[in-house]
């Protein structure tokens, strides 16, 4: 009996297998990235000079309108060129230089930017002929015979002088000197005389005055 009991007491315990719990990791899907917004090129809606034609003394300026399809803020820059040469110092809507002349070609280029893309457009104009100008106000005339009108052409064109509506015996020289000798056949009456200074392109400046003559007026009397 003792030996049996010992053997039972010293017997090995039965093996117990460990229970392994499976851990399931929950995977949360990442939100889909929104597609990148496409940027569109800004537009030049309109661009043009404020006047159809300009002369040397005019203030030259442009008007323009721009539009961005995406509603982005835009920045506009204006560049000027004279006879094909860019003028680095000229910026903005108004052309500031005054040393232009008849026949010069002026180009304005508008560049509009939205920060990523840009667009540009150009317009051109050719400086036109300027009419003559009176150097001395002819209204200062106090004596017809021997009075000289004085005009100058801004473009340096040669000038010619002429009279319209003048009575017989009145003329004007190529230098603008008015002469009046009268005429014994003068019928008498009122005259409106126009003095004209004209350049080579038929641009002119004129001035009119009125006189009253008696019949047979003769300046030489």
Order of alpha helices (4+ residues) and beta strands (2+ residues): alpha-beta-beta-beta-beta-beta-beta-beta-beta-beta-beta-beta-beta-beta-beta
